[in-house]
Amino acid sequence: MKIFYLILVFSLINQLSFSQPNCNAFLWQGDTAQFTACKLLEDNLNKHYQFSREFHEWVDSAITICPRFAYAYREKAAPYVKSGNFLEWKKYIDLAVKYDSLGYLPVRASLRYKFFADYKGAIEDIELLEKIYSGDIGSSSNGTYHLKVVKALCYKKSGNLPKAIQILEAYINEENYSSGPYDLLHLGVMYLEAEDYKNAEKYLDLQNVKYEFADTYYYLALLYKKTGDNDHFSLCKNKAHDLYSINQRMNDTYNHLIDQIYHQQILKF
């Protein structure tokens, strides 16, 4: 029964972590304190701007009712990550993780990686999650990457390229792998940086089979420039330019993605 409950809870991680949780779930568990705190936020929180005093007063009231209500700490943390205040965000997200590790380790890992370049901390969170949960650890907070891809990218940015390649290639070769929009691109770039041009070309070509982006053709052009294949270099450079012109490129609303390129880089070839 306990194992079934953990599986059920983790299957709802995205819903519970990134949106208002289902308050009735707490009632079903017989947890009236969390139910009451949850209903308080459900009824009042969406009426107020996240940076307003009233917003924080409602969150504080929920925490007073139930000091172990993880979602309230997550909501308390949210305005701070948006304003770039890492210290205050970390204080509250740590409390969310304390009271619901399965639900909020993915959130903390994702935001450490994405907004604060805290690659070491993100790796620690993901590896802790892998230690306490044996199933699929799920995706980043905005769904762009599986957390195993985030882990690989963090190792890359930490200077351990072989480890990054090992993690990402193993994930891509899993039986139930579901391709993210940029996974194969990142692995191709990793191999390019490792000067393994055969594998770099392999994964960049596979990326184009799944999803075509200007960025992929930029890296293929760079590969062909390094290997002296001028015909393919020109073709890929022109394709990168054309796709960039129609905005078919790597993109994230809130930040610059790892391996994302700009038009000036194409023009400077």
VENMOQUI-V782878 format. One record per residue. RES is the residue in three letters. PSI is psi as a letter, one per 40 degrees, with the letter a starting at -180 (none if undefined). Layout:
res | psi
RES | PSI
RES | PSI
//
This chain:
res | psi
MET | d
LYS | d
ILE | d
PHE | d
TYR | d
LEU | d
ILE | d
LEU | d
VAL | d
PHE | d
SER | e
LEU | e
ILE | d
ASN | d
GLN | d
LEU | d
SER | d
PHE | e
SER | i
GLN | h
PRO | i
ASN | h
CYS | d
ASN | d
ALA | d
PHE | d
LEU | d
TRP | d
GLN | e
GLY | e
ASP | g
THR | d
ALA | d
GLN | d
PHE | d
THR | d
ALA | d
CYS | d
LYS | d
LEU | d
LEU | d
GLU | d
ASP | e
ASN | d
LEU | d
ASN | e
LYS | e
HIS | i
TYR | h
GLN | d
PHE | e
SER | i
ARG | d
GLU | d
PHE | d
HIS | d
GLU | d
TRP | d
VAL | d
ASP | d
SER | d
ALA | d
ILE | d
THR | d
ILE | d
CYS | g
PRO | e
ARG | e
PHE | g
ALA | d
TYR | d
ALA | d
TYR | d
ARG | d
GLU | d
LYS | d
ALA | d
ALA | d
PRO | d
TYR | d
VAL | d
LYS | d
SER | e
GLY | e
ASN | g
PHE | d
LEU | d
GLU | d
TRP | d
LYS | d
LYS | d
TYR | d
ILE | d
ASP | d
LEU | d
ALA | d
VAL | d
LYS | d
TYR | e
ASP | g
SER | d
LEU | d
GLY | d
TYR | e
LEU | d
PRO | d
VAL | d
ARG | d
ALA | d
SER | d
LEU | d
ARG | d
TYR | d
LYS | d
PHE | d
PHE | e
ALA | f
ASP | g
TYR | d
LYS | d
GLY | d
ALA | d
ILE | d
GLU | d
ASP | d
ILE | d
GLU | d
LEU | d
LEU | d
GLU | d
LYS | d
ILE | e
TYR | h
SER | e
GLY | a
ASP | h
ILE | e
GLY | a
SER | i
SER | i
SER | d
ASN | e
GLY | e
THR | d
TYR | i
HIS | i
LEU | d
LYS | d
VAL | d
VAL | d
LYS | d
ALA | d
LEU | d
CYS | d
TYR | d
LYS | d
LYS | e
SER | e
GLY | e
ASN | g
LEU | d
PRO | d
LYS | d
ALA | d
ILE | d
GLN | d
ILE | d
LEU | d
GLU | d
ALA | d
TYR | d
ILE | d
ASN | e
GLU | i
GLU | d
ASN | f
TYR | h
SER | h
SER | h
GLY | i
PRO | d
TYR | e
ASP | d
LEU | d
LEU | d
HIS | d
LEU | d
GLY | d
VAL | d
MET | d
TYR | d
LEU | d
GLU | d
ALA | e
GLU | f
ASP | g
TYR | d
LYS | d
ASN | d
ALA | d
GLU | d
LYS | d
TYR | d
LEU | d
ASP | d
LEU | d
GLN | d
ASN | d
VAL | d
LYS | d
TYR | h
GLU | h
PHE | i
ALA | d
ASP | d
THR | d
TYR | d
TYR | d
TYR | d
LEU | d
ALA | d
LEU | d
LEU | d
TYR | d
LYS | d
LYS | d
THR | e
GLY | f
ASP | g
ASN | d
ASP | d
HIS | d
PHE | d
SER | d
LEU | d
CYS | d
LYS | d
ASN | d
LYS | d
ALA | d
HIS | d
ASP | d
LEU | d
TYR | d
SER | d
ILE | e
ASN | f
GLN | g
ARG | i
MET | i
ASN | i
ASP | h
THR | d
TYR | e
ASN | i
HIS | h
LEU | i
ILE | h
ASP | e
GLN | h
ILE | i
TYR | i
HIS | d
GLN | d
GLN | d
ILE | d
LEU | d
LYS | e
PHE | none
//
